[in-house]
Amino acid sequence: MSQLRISVKRIVVMFVSFVAGALGLFVYVLPSNKPPREKKLIENFYEHRAAYERLRDMLQEDKQLLRVASSGVETTNSVGIRKPPEGGLPINRYNEYLALLRETGAKSAFRSMGERSEYAGVLLWGGGWGGGNTRHVGLYWMGRKPANQVDSLDVYYRNPARPRGVFRQIDGSWYL
């Protein structure tokens, strides 16, 4: 009987340890729900500007491409995400995109539809749990100046009644 109590006690301790470890790992791995600081994003842009410009150039050249990420590509000819060589993008071109995304720390790259792309961008951060709480931060090259600009993203985030879809100019046609 006492041996049974020790076994039950040992199982309970192991279970509690497992749950605590799993929760700790979840909190450690779970991305922050706060977007990166504006200063950090701007420093990253200048540090990797050549890579961002190369991504922009490639996105403008690949007129059939809509989105590219490690999960695959989406093109005007594909239905959903396809992993190259499927999807109409050569594997070496796909690998070049992936290398540039890794270098910049971006999650994906995308462009507007049409022959003349009005914008090209990269997703740098995403947070929230869906619905109206989902937020994204991207770096965009814009063919024309967006109307909805703010002076500071850090100040913008502190406003609980903030509008959605704003831009912060960094340099020339580049916006956060």
The 8 nearest C-alpha neighbors of each residue, nearest first, counted from 0:
[[1, 3, 2, 4, 5, 6, 7, 8],
 [2, 0, 4, 3, 5, 6, 7, 8],
 [1, 3, 5, 0, 4, 6, 7, 8],
 [2, 4, 0, 6, 1, 5, 7, 8],
 [5, 3, 1, 7, 6, 2, 8, 0],
 [6, 4, 8, 2, 3, 7, 9, 1],
 [5, 7, 9, 3, 8, 4, 10, 2],
 [8, 6, 10, 4, 9, 5, 11, 3],
 [9, 7, 5, 11, 6, 10, 4, 12],
 [8, 10, 6, 12, 7, 11, 5, 13],
 [11, 9, 7, 13, 8, 12, 14, 6],
 [10, 12, 14, 8, 13, 9, 15, 7],
 [13, 11, 9, 15, 14, 10, 16, 8],
 [12, 14, 10, 16, 11, 15, 17, 9],
 [13, 15, 11, 17, 16, 12, 10, 18],
 [16, 14, 18, 12, 17, 13, 19, 11],
 [17, 15, 13, 19, 14, 18, 20, 12],
 [16, 18, 14, 20, 15, 19, 21, 13],
 [17, 19, 21, 15, 20, 16, 22, 14],
 [20, 18, 16, 22, 17, 21, 23, 15],
 [21, 19, 23, 17, 18, 22, 16, 24],
 [20, 22, 18, 24, 23, 19, 17, 25],
 [23, 21, 25, 19, 24, 20, 18, 26],
 [24, 22, 20, 26, 21, 25, 19, 27],
 [23, 25, 27, 21, 22, 26, 28, 20],
 [26, 24, 22, 28, 23, 27, 29, 21],
 [27, 25, 29, 23, 24, 28, 22, 30],
 [26, 28, 24, 25, 29, 23, 30, 22],
 [29, 27, 25, 26, 24, 30, 23, 31],
 [30, 28, 26, 25, 27, 31, 24, 32],
 [31, 29, 28, 32, 126, 27, 26, 33],
 [30, 32, 33, 29, 126, 34, 35, 28],
 [31, 33, 126, 127, 30, 34, 125, 29],
 [34, 32, 31, 35, 126, 30, 36, 127],
 [33, 35, 36, 32, 124, 136, 31, 126],
 [36, 34, 37, 33, 39, 40, 124, 38],
 [37, 35, 39, 38, 34, 40, 153, 152],
 [36, 38, 40, 39, 153, 152, 41, 35],
 [39, 37, 41, 36, 40, 42, 35, 43],
 [40, 38, 42, 36, 37, 41, 43, 35],
 [41, 39, 43, 37, 42, 38, 44, 36],
 [40, 42, 44, 38, 43, 39, 37, 45],
 [43, 41, 39, 45, 44, 40, 46, 38],
 [44, 42, 46, 40, 41, 45, 47, 39],
 [43, 45, 41, 48, 47, 42, 46, 40],
 [44, 46, 48, 42, 47, 43, 41, 49],
 [47, 45, 43, 44, 48, 42, 49, 41],
 [48, 46, 44, 50, 45, 49, 43, 103],
 [47, 49, 45, 51, 44, 50, 46, 52],
 [48, 50, 52, 51, 47, 53, 46, 45],
 [51, 49, 53, 47, 48, 52, 99, 54],
 [52, 50, 48, 54, 53, 49, 55, 47],
 [53, 51, 55, 49, 54, 50, 48, 56],
 [52, 54, 50, 56, 55, 51, 49, 57],
 [55, 53, 51, 57, 52, 56, 58, 50],
 [56, 54, 52, 58, 53, 57, 119, 59],
 [57, 55, 53, 59, 54, 58, 52, 60],
 [58, 56, 60, 54, 59, 55, 61, 53],
 [59, 57, 55, 61, 60, 56, 54, 110],
 [58, 60, 56, 57, 61, 62, 55, 116],
 [61, 59, 57, 58, 62, 56, 55, 63],
 [62, 60, 58, 64, 63, 59, 57, 88],
 [61, 63, 64, 60, 59, 114, 58, 113],
 [62, 64, 75, 74, 61, 65, 76, 112],
 [65, 63, 74, 61, 62, 66, 73, 75],
 [64, 66, 74, 110, 109, 73, 63, 75],
 [67, 65, 109, 73, 72, 108, 64, 110],
 [66, 68, 72, 108, 107, 71, 109, 73],
 [69, 67, 107, 70, 71, 72, 106, 108],
 [68, 70, 71, 97, 67, 107, 106, 72],
 [69, 71, 68, 82, 72, 80, 81, 67],
 [72, 70, 82, 81, 68, 69, 80, 67],
 [73, 71, 67, 80, 81, 66, 82, 68],
 [72, 74, 80, 66, 65, 79, 77, 64],
 [75, 73, 64, 65, 77, 76, 63, 72],
 [74, 76, 63, 77, 64, 65, 73, 112],
 [77, 75, 74, 78, 63, 86, 87, 73],
 [78, 76, 74, 75, 86, 79, 73, 80],
 [77, 79, 80, 76, 73, 74, 81, 75],
 [78, 80, 73, 77, 81, 72, 74, 86],
 [79, 81, 73, 72, 71, 82, 78, 70],
 [82, 80, 86, 71, 72, 85, 83, 73],
 [81, 83, 71, 85, 72, 84, 86, 70],
 [84, 82, 85, 90, 86, 88, 81, 71],
 [83, 85, 90, 89, 82, 86, 88, 87],
 [86, 84, 83, 82, 81, 87, 88, 89],
 [85, 87, 81, 88, 83, 77, 72, 84],
 [86, 88, 85, 89, 84, 83, 74, 76],
 [87, 89, 86, 83, 90, 84, 93, 92],
 [90, 88, 92, 91, 84, 93, 87, 83],
 [89, 91, 93, 92, 84, 83, 94, 88],
 [92, 90, 94, 93, 89, 95, 88, 96],
 [93, 91, 95, 89, 90, 94, 96, 88],
 [94, 92, 90, 96, 95, 91, 89, 97],
 [95, 93, 97, 91, 96, 92, 90, 98],
 [94, 96, 92, 98, 93, 97, 91, 99],
 [97, 95, 93, 99, 94, 98, 100, 92],
 [96, 98, 94, 100, 95, 99, 101, 93],
 [97, 99, 95, 101, 100, 96, 94, 102],
 [100, 98, 102, 96, 101, 97, 50, 103],
 [99, 101, 105, 97, 103, 102, 98, 104],
 [102, 100, 104, 98, 99, 103, 97, 105],
 [101, 103, 99, 100, 104, 98, 50, 47],
 [104, 102, 100, 105, 101, 47, 99, 50],
 [103, 105, 101, 102, 100, 106, 123, 99],
 [106, 104, 123, 100, 103, 122, 107, 121],
 [107, 105, 122, 123, 68, 100, 104, 121],
 [106, 108, 68, 122, 121, 67, 105, 100],
 [109, 107, 121, 67, 120, 66, 122, 68],
 [110, 108, 66, 120, 65, 119, 121, 67],
 [111, 109, 119, 65, 118, 120, 58, 112],
 [110, 112, 116, 118, 117, 119, 113, 65],
 [113, 111, 116, 110, 65, 114, 62, 115],
 [114, 112, 115, 116, 111, 62, 63, 117],
 [113, 115, 62, 116, 112, 63, 59, 111],
 [116, 114, 113, 117, 59, 112, 62, 111],
 [115, 117, 111, 118, 113, 114, 59, 112],
 [118, 116, 142, 141, 111, 115, 119, 143],
 [119, 117, 141, 116, 140, 111, 110, 142],
 [120, 118, 110, 140, 139, 55, 109, 58],
 [121, 119, 139, 109, 138, 108, 140, 110],
 [120, 122, 108, 137, 138, 107, 105, 123],
 [121, 123, 137, 107, 106, 105, 124, 136],
 [124, 122, 105, 137, 136, 106, 121, 104],
 [125, 123, 136, 135, 122, 34, 126, 137],
 [126, 124, 135, 134, 136, 123, 127, 133],
 [127, 125, 32, 134, 133, 135, 124, 128],
 [126, 128, 133, 132, 129, 134, 32, 125],
 [127, 129, 133, 132, 126, 130, 131, 134],
 [130, 128, 133, 132, 127, 131, 126, 134],
 [129, 131, 132, 133, 128, 127, 134, 126],
 [130, 132, 133, 129, 134, 128, 127, 163],
 [133, 131, 127, 130, 129, 128, 134, 126],
 [134, 132, 127, 129, 131, 126, 128, 130],
 [135, 133, 126, 125, 127, 132, 136, 131],
 [136, 134, 125, 124, 126, 137, 133, 122],
 [137, 135, 124, 123, 122, 125, 175, 134],
 [138, 136, 122, 123, 121, 175, 139, 135],
 [137, 139, 175, 121, 120, 174, 122, 140],
 [140, 138, 120, 174, 173, 119, 141, 175],
 [139, 141, 173, 119, 172, 118, 120, 174],
 [142, 140, 118, 143, 172, 139, 117, 173],
 [143, 141, 117, 118, 140, 172, 144, 116],
 [144, 142, 141, 145, 117, 172, 118, 140],
 [143, 145, 146, 141, 142, 172, 148, 168],
 [146, 144, 147, 143, 148, 166, 141, 165],
 [147, 145, 148, 144, 166, 165, 143, 149],
 [146, 148, 165, 145, 166, 149, 164, 167],
 [149, 147, 166, 165, 167, 146, 145, 150],
 [150, 148, 167, 151, 166, 165, 152, 147],
 [149, 151, 167, 148, 152, 168, 154, 155],
 [152, 150, 154, 153, 149, 155, 167, 37],
 [151, 153, 155, 154, 156, 37, 167, 149],
 [152, 154, 156, 155, 151, 37, 36, 157],
 [155, 153, 157, 151, 152, 156, 158, 150],
 [154, 156, 152, 153, 157, 158, 151, 161],
 [157, 155, 153, 158, 154, 152, 161, 159],
 [158, 156, 154, 155, 159, 153, 161, 152],
 [157, 159, 161, 160, 156, 155, 154, 162],
 [160, 158, 161, 157, 156, 155, 162, 154],
 [161, 159, 158, 162, 157, 155, 156, 163],
 [162, 160, 158, 159, 163, 155, 156, 157],
 [161, 163, 160, 164, 165, 155, 158, 159],
 [164, 162, 165, 161, 134, 147, 160, 166],
 [163, 165, 162, 166, 147, 148, 135, 134],
 [164, 166, 147, 148, 163, 149, 167, 162],
 [167, 165, 148, 175, 174, 149, 147, 168],
 [166, 168, 175, 174, 149, 148, 150, 169],
 [169, 167, 174, 170, 173, 166, 175, 148],
 [170, 168, 174, 173, 167, 171, 175, 41],
 [169, 171, 173, 168, 172, 174, 167, 45],
 [172, 170, 173, 169, 168, 174, 140, 141],
 [171, 173, 141, 140, 170, 174, 142, 144],
 [174, 172, 140, 170, 169, 171, 139, 168],
 [175, 173, 168, 139, 169, 167, 138, 166],
 [174, 138, 167, 166, 137, 139, 168, 136]]
